[in-house]
Amino acid sequence: MGFWGDLPTWLTTLAIVVAASQFLLERDRRKEEQERETREQARQLTVWTVTDPDPRSRSYGVILSNTSGSTFHDIEIQVRLHAQDVSPLALKILPPGTFYVEHAPQESYTWRFPVDPLHCDHRELRPYMKSDKYQVTSLSFTDNADVRWHSDDRARLERA
């Protein structure tokens, strides 16, 4: 009889344990989903090195592509050109779109203003894909959720 008297207590305890487990699992699932959504915006910013191979207008620079639909802030890009690290490219804000930024070491600002690559003076911008002498070595930026991100030379994205 004592066992049956405790049955409601046991069932209540079991229900509480099941409810708590469900709550914890749902909380972890929501946290993972939020992290995935946050990371998804950050993944939509890509940068790579390019050149215009025309000997008359030979230039080097980077293409920035923001396909997120939102702005990024406090962008800093470390670049290697001709196997030398050059001064970083720093931007306060990057709107959605694709931009070409030419490296101009002979000028007071070593990077020119970002322009649409389809409407710049260089007809053919080619990405460097076979050499580590020309590459983006580091990318740091803040997304519109105020999360700071860092990407290395292999484009491994991590929270900063």
N, C-alpha and C positions, 0 to 999 in steps of 0.2 A: 504494500500500500504506500510506503514511503517513497518508492520510486515514482509511482503515478502522481504523487503529490508534487514531485519536483519536475515533472514533464513540462508544464507551462513555462517554468523558469528556464529549462534547457532549450525549449523552442524559441523563447524570447532571446536568449543569449545567441543562439545560432542565427537568428534573423539579424541581430545587431552585427555580428561578425560578417555575414554576407553583405549587408548594406555598407559597412565600412570598407570592405574589400572593393566593392563596386565603385564607391566614391573615390578611393585612391587610384584605381585603374583609370577611371574617367578623367581625373585630374592629371595624371601622367600623359594620357592620350591628348588632352587639350594642350598641355605644355609642349609636347612634341609637334603638334599641328601648328601652334603659334611659332615655334622655332623654324619650322619648315617654310611657313609663309614669310617670315622675316628674312630668312636666307634666300628665298626665291627672288625678292627684289634686289638684293645685293648681287646675286648671280647675273643679273641683267646689265651689269656694267663690265664691259670688256675693253682692253687696251692692247694694241700691238704696234710694233715698229714697222715703218714703211720707207720706201725710197722712190724717187722719180729717177729712172735710169737714163733719161735723156741727158747726154753730156752737156748740152747747152744750158740746162736748167737743173742740173743735179741737186737734189735736196734730200734731206733725211728728216724724219719726224715720227709722230705717232698718230694713230687713229683711235679715237675714243668713241665707243658706241654705248649709248644709254637707251635700252629698249624697255625700260621699266614703266614709263609713263609718269614717273615722278622725278623730282630733282635729287641730286646728290650734292653734298657739301664738303668743304675742306678736303679737297682731293689733292693728294701728293703722289707723283709718279716718279720713280727712280728708273733711269734709262741708261743703257749701255749702247754707245755708238762707236764704231771703229775699235772695238775691244776696250774702250775707255768709259768709265762712269762719267756722265755729264751732270751739270747742275740739274736739280730736280725741277720738274714742271709742277707748279702749284696753282690750283684754281679754287676760288671761293665757292663757286656753284657750277653745276653742270646740268643743264636742262635736258629733257629727252631729245634724242637725235643722234646723228653721227657727225663727228668733227675731226678735221685734220689740223694738227698743230705742228708747224715747221720748227725745227731746231735751227737757231741762227746765232752761233757762238760769236760772230764778229760784231753783233749789236749789243747795246747796253742791257737789254732784256734778252736772255738767251733763247727764249721761246716766243714765237710770234703769236698773234691772236688766233684763237680757234676759228676755223672757217668750214663751210660745207665742202667736203672733198669733191663733190660733183661740180662745184663752181669755183674752184681755186685755179691758180695759174699752172698747176701741174696736171698734165693730161692723163698720165698713167702712174698711179701710185701702186707699187707692188709690195706685198708683205714679205718680210724676211722669215723664211721657214726652215732654212738649212744651216743657219749659223748662229752660234751663241754670242758672236761679236756684236750683234745688233738685237737687243731684246729689252723688254720691260723686266726689270729685276725686282720691282716692288711696287705695290699699289696700296694706298691707304685712303679711306674715305668714310664719311658718315652718311647713313641713309636718312630718309625723311622720318623715321621712327627714333632718330637720335642714337642709333647703334653704330659704333665705330667698327670698321672692318679692315682687315689686312689680307693681301694676297701676295704670294711670293713669286719667284721666277717660273714656277711650274703651275701657277694659277690656283694654288690651294688656298681656298678662302676660309678665314677664321675670324672670330670676333677678336678685336684688338684689346 
